[in-house]
Amino acid sequence: MAKIKVLVVDDSAIVRKVFSEELSRHPDIEVVGTAPDPFIARDKILQLEPDVNTLDVEMPRMDGITFLKKLMKYKPMPVIIVSSLTQAGSSMALEALESGAIDVVAKPGSSFSVGELSEQLADKIRGAAMAKRGLRLPVASASISPEPAGGYRLQDTTDKVIALGASTGGTEAIKAVLTQLDAGMPGIVIVQHMPAQFTKAFAQRLDGICRMEVKEAEDNDLVRTGRVLIAPGNFHMVLTRSGAKYYVRVKTGPLVCHQRPSVDVLFHSVAEVAGKNALGVILTGMGKDGAEGMKHMADTGAVNIAQDEDSCVVFGMPKEAIKAGGTHQVLPLSRIPQAMTAHFSL
């Protein structure tokens, strides 16, 4: 098979060196060039025709967001954003994802070891290389309306829970789902593969446009009606129960399916403590994280929904969950919010 050709665009010589060295360890990936700024990157893209770009968002001469928007307009291609863990960096990374980037990775020197960085960056590059270009996702509402179209009123129950997992392309898919849900939905627990710090900015951004409260999960947070908890980057999240109430535990631990947080870790815990009271949803993403956990959920009585191939940026995780026999419905992204609501309606 042909190698995936990568162009590394970053003003830091250290980052360019680390990325080039680490990616060269993977036989299916080739770094065909590097560039210290968008102007040189533009010329190298035309010369080298890379399959995937890694792009720093904070650069001199032209910032990464401006360059990304120009790239998406004139020569669309898969882009992975490289960002610092600062609040400003996280905010810019999310803007980049909304502007067409496929995924985000933290700069070296963050909480990731070089070994973990190598594996995760390589996986993100493989996912980006498989991503569909020009896929139009359902547009999330820019403002919050009193009720979603055809909205249901749901039982205010403490013993129902929704578990959702996503990876490549998942930030926009999650936004498309959550913005269509009513505040009366059962509590939702989410794993989206993202580095530490980015998940907090992601949750804050969603909280401003959703009817449900959205927050980055903290240890012992209550899962309740109208609340969405997003697993913090670099930590696993599991569901626990005390009486009729659910809580989450946030903990460290080894990578599962090369991920922390892992969808499988969350889904297995949901199967154990919620069983038939759970609804599982798996969205776009590279790899197989979540497939075994979703099968476990199905075996304990949960009903599960997978995003269909046509609407996925990468049909990896949903495909593996379907193959494992853990799904009950396969739906386009635009129909998933309605199906979630209908499952709990009176």
Secondary structure as GFF3:
##gff-version 3
##sequence-region A 1 346
A	DSSP	beta_strand	4	9	.	.	.	ID=ss1
A	DSSP	alpha_helix	13	23	.	.	.	ID=ss2
A	DSSP	beta_strand	29	35	.	.	.	ID=ss3
A	DSSP	alpha_helix	38	48	.	.	.	ID=ss4
A	DSSP	beta_strand	52	56	.	.	.	ID=ss5
A	DSSP	alpha_helix	64	74	.	.	.	ID=ss6
A	DSSP	beta_strand	79	83	.	.	.	ID=ss7
A	DSSP	alpha_helix	87	98	.	.	.	ID=ss8
A	DSSP	beta_strand	103	106	.	.	.	ID=ss9
A	DSSP	alpha_helix	114	130	.	.	.	ID=ss10
A	DSSP	beta_strand	161	166	.	.	.	ID=ss11
A	DSSP	alpha_helix	170	178	.	.	.	ID=ss12
A	DSSP	beta_strand	187	192	.	.	.	ID=ss13
A	DSSP	alpha_helix	198	207	.	.	.	ID=ss14
A	DSSP	beta_strand	213	216	.	.	.	ID=ss15
A	DSSP	beta_strand	222	223	.	.	.	ID=ss16
A	DSSP	beta_strand	227	230	.	.	.	ID=ss17
A	DSSP	beta_strand	236	242	.	.	.	ID=ss18
A	DSSP	beta_strand	245	251	.	.	.	ID=ss19
A	DSSP	alpha_helix	263	273	.	.	.	ID=ss20
A	DSSP	three_ten_helix	275	277	.	.	.	ID=ss21
A	DSSP	beta_strand	278	282	.	.	.	ID=ss22
A	DSSP	alpha_helix	291	299	.	.	.	ID=ss23
A	DSSP	beta_strand	303	307	.	.	.	ID=ss24
A	DSSP	alpha_helix	317	323	.	.	.	ID=ss25
A	DSSP	beta_strand	329	331	.	.	.	ID=ss26
A	DSSP	three_ten_helix	333	335	.	.	.	ID=ss27
A	DSSP	alpha_helix	336	344	.	.	.	ID=ss28
###
